[in-house]
Amino acid sequence: MISAPLHDWQTTEYIADLLTQPADLPSTLAQALHVALNALNRESAALFVKPLADGTSPFWVPRHIPLSLQPQLENLASPLSSFAQGLLDHPGIRPTGHSFEISEIFPISFGDETLAVLLLWGESLTAEERLRCQALLRPVGRALYTHKSHQNGSHDGQTLPALQALIHAYTNAHDPHLLQRQYLQSLQTIFQAEDALLFLLDDHNPRLAIQKHLDANGNWEERTTLDTSHAFIVPPGQEPQAAEAATPSTGQIISWLNTLMGGSIHNIVFSLLVSNRRPVGMAVLVNPRLDDSDPYRKSLLQLTSSLLANAIVSQRQLLNLKITIADLE
């Protein structure tokens, strides 16, 4: 039997430490649930955890739940499982009229994402006990998010090498073409996209952009300058020095690209490249197998795009400085 510390902050730290151990996740969650219930002086509860990797299913982590409900945990289509799934899908809604004799419901989240839900049976908690329970569950949410990010970031064995190659390109950013190509290649790998496109606005004329294209076979192509006056990268009538990037809709971009590329685009993931509120261009991943709904992939897209935009602006500023120095000599 696990002996939990006496004070809540010690118990919370104990749960956090427990969840960092390299062990089977359901088993570790079961131990964490045991510790939390001991601290709350409760016996009967169950965690319902959402899928933490592509292609997996939600799962239960029960502890001494009513005997009549135990068979329902083995069937993800059972009324209890469907009830718990509804709580995950709509964490702000508390359904009434159910027959499961649940006394308390606690969504377990990290950031804006609800990752699990805790169901308690027995006596209702006091207001103070609810606050204690929420504090005890915080490390559980953090651990689930970390596990989910790790699973989705490394399940195919390609994401980490792609990021390492991109970091290497950033640290050797004296070659802008190499950096831009590696940026597209890394995102193409992470999102499993057919093609990757980069549109860079002309530094002197925001109505013009250069298109760079990396196809599924790794072929790299730079096309002639395109007219973007009807499009969306810079708001009409504004110069890039004074404009914040306008966010186009996915439909707008798909329509524009299909006109440009012959109608073979069905879905995209895109990111505007912005440095210090100045639009630099846009990256588009064509027909990706994975989207940016996952917080891990979304954060990677935002971070790498911001780094690329800043690198492009820095390279242009350095070039302008060299030209100025040459003029003064």
N, C-alpha and C positions, 0 to 999 in steps of 0.2 A: 504494500500500500504506500502511496506517495504521501509524504508529510509536507504540507504546504507551510510557508512562513506565516507568522501571525498577522503582520500588517499588510494592508492592501497594496502599498507601493512595492513591498517585497514580493508579494504574490504576483503582481504584474511583471516585475523583472524576472521572476522565476519562470513564468509562462513564456516570456520573450526568449529567455535563454534556452528553454526546452525546445522551442520551435526552430531554433537555429541548428539543432543537432542533425547530422546527416542520417536520417532514418526514414522509414516508410511513412509517408505523410498521413494517411488515415490513422496509423498507430500513434503517431506523435500528437495529432489532434485529439485523439481519445484521451491521452494523458493530460493534455492541456485542459480539456473539458472536465476531467476528474478534479484537477486542482481548482478550477474556477468554481465548480459546484461545492467543493469543500469550503471554500472561502465564503460562499453565500449560504451555507448550511442547507443546501438542497440536494436531492438525490436523482431526480428524473429529468432528463433533457435529451435533445438530439440536435446535431448540426446537420444542415442540408447544404452541401457545397456545390457551386456551379462548376461546369467543366473548366478545367484549368489548362487544357491544351487542345489544339485542333484534333477533332476526331475522337474525343473522349466523352464520357457521360457524367452527369452529376452523381454525387454519392452521399450516402448517409453516414454519420458518425454518432451512434446512439449510446445512451447510458441509462439503463434501468427505466426504459419507457414502459407504459402500461402494456400488459401481456396481450390485450386485445388488438393493439396496434402494431405489434412486432412483425406479423406477416406482411404488412403493407410496406415495410422498408425494403423488402426483397423485390418489389415490383415498382419500377419508376413510372408506371401508368396507374398506380393505385390512387385512390382518393387523397390519401395523406401526402403522397409524393406530388400529385398535381396541385394540392393546396400549397405546399412548400414552394413549388416552382412559380406559382402565382405571386407569392411573396417576394421571390427574387426578381421577377419581371416588373413588379409594381411595389417597390419597398415603402412607398409613402401611403399605401392603402392598407387598412386593417380590416379584412373581411370578417363579417359577423355571421352567426347562425350555423357555424360548423359544429360537427359532433365529435370533435377530437379531445375535448376537455383540456385544451391548452390554456395555461394561466398567463403566460408571458411570451411575447415575440420580440426578438432583437435582430434587426438587420446588422450584418457585419460588413463594413465597407472599408475601402482605402481610397482616398481622393473622392471622386464622384462615382466610383464603381462599387456596386453591391456584389460581394463575392460569396456570401453565405448568409444563412439565417439560422438563428438559435431559437428553438422551441423549448419552453419549460412547462413542466407539469407540477401540480401540487399547489401550495398556497401562493397567492399573489405576492409580489415583492412590494415593499414600501418604496416611497419616492427615493429615499436614501439608498436603498438596496439596488434600485434601478441604475442610479448613477454609478455605484460601485461595479455593477455588472458591465456597464458600458466601458468603464476604464479597464476592466479585466479583459475585455474582448478586443481592445485596440491592437495589441500585438498579434492577435490571431488574424485580423484583417491585413496587417502589414506582411505577415508571413505568407498568407495566401497570395497576395499580390506579387511578392517576390518570387514565389514558386511559379506562378502563372507566367510572369515575365521571362523567367529562365526557360521554361518549357517552350514557349512560343518563339523565344529568341534563338534557341539552339537545337530544336528538334530535328532539323534537316541537316545539321552539320555545316551549313553554308553561311549562315548569318555572321558568325564570329570572324571567319576569314575575310568576308566582304568588308566588315567594319575595320579590321586591322589594315587591310589594303588601303582603305579610304583615309585612315589616320596617317598612314605613311605618306600618302599623297598630300595631305594637308601640311605635314611637317616639311615637305619639300615643294612648297607651293610656288617656287620660282618658275615652274613650267605651267602656265595657266591651262594649256590644252590637256596636259596629262591629268591635272586635277579635275577638270570638268568631265573628262571621259571616265575617270575612276569613280566620280560621284554618281554618274548615270549607271555605270556597271554595277556598283554596290547596291544601289536602290533596285535595279532590275533583278538582282539576285534575291534580295530580301523580300520583295513583293512578288517574285516569280512572274514578271511581266514579259510580254512578247517583245515589246519595243520600248525604248526610252528616248524622250525628246527633251531638248533644252533650247529655250528661246532666250537670247540675251539682247536686251535693248541697246541700241546704239547710244554711246555716251554723249553724243552731240545732237542726235535727232531721235526723240522718244517715239516717233511714228515708225521707226524702222527697227527690225530685229534680225539677228542671224539665227538660223535654225541649225541645231546640231542633233544628229540622229544616230542612235546605237540600236541595231536590229538584233533579232534573236540569235544570229550567228556571230555576233561580236563585231560586225562590220561598222565602221565609223564614217560618218559623212557630214560634211559641213556644206550647207546650201547657201545660195545667194541671199542677200538681204530681203526680208519680207516686209510688206506694208501692213502695219497693225493699226492703221488709223480708224478702222471700223470695229476694232476688237476691244480688248478688255484689260490689257496689261497696264496701261496708263489711262486714267479717266480722261474723256474728251476735253480738250481745251486747257489742259494742265500740263505743266512741265514737270519732269521727274524731280527737280530740285525742290518743288513746292508741294508735290502730291504724295499722298499716302496711297499704297497699292489698293486698287479696288478689287474686291473678291468676286470673281465671276462665278456663275453657277456651273455645275458639272455638265449640264445640258448644253450650255453655251459653248463650252470648250469642245465637247464631242462634235457638235454641229460644225464648228469652225475647222476642226481637224479633219473631219470626214470630207469636207470640201477641199481641203489641202492635200489629203492623202488617198482619196478614192473610196471612202465609205466602208472601210473594214474595221472601224473602231466601235466596240460595243460598250465598254466601260473603261474608266480611267481612275487613277489616283494622281492628284496634282498638288503642287506646292508653289506658291508665289515666292520669288527670291527678293527679299527686302533687306536693305542695310540702312540703319538709322532713319527709318521711315521713307527711304528712297527706293522705289521699285527698280530692280536690276533685271528681272526677267521672270521666267516661269519654267518649272520642270514638270513633265507629264509622263506618267508610266501607263503604257497602253495595254489594255486587256490583261490586267494583273489577276493572278489566281488568288492572291490575298489582298484584302483591302486595308484601309487605315482605321477601321473601327476599333481595332485592338490598341489600347493605350500605349503599349510598348512600341509597336511599329509606328504609331502616330508621333510619338515623341522623337523617335529616330529620324523620321522624315523632317520634322520641324527643326531639330537641332542641326542636322547635316545641311539643310537648305540655308539656314541662317549663317552657318560657318562658310558655306560656299559664297553667298552673297557678300559677306564681309571680305572674304579673300579676293573676290573679283574687284571690289571697290578699292581695296588696298593696292592691288596690282596696277590698276589704272592710275591711282594717285602717284605711285612710284614712277610709272612711265612718264606722267606729266612733269614730275620733278626732274627727271633726267633730261627731258626736252628743254625745260626752262634753264637748267644748268648749261646745256649745250649752247643755247642762245646767248647766254651771258659770256661764254668763253670767247 
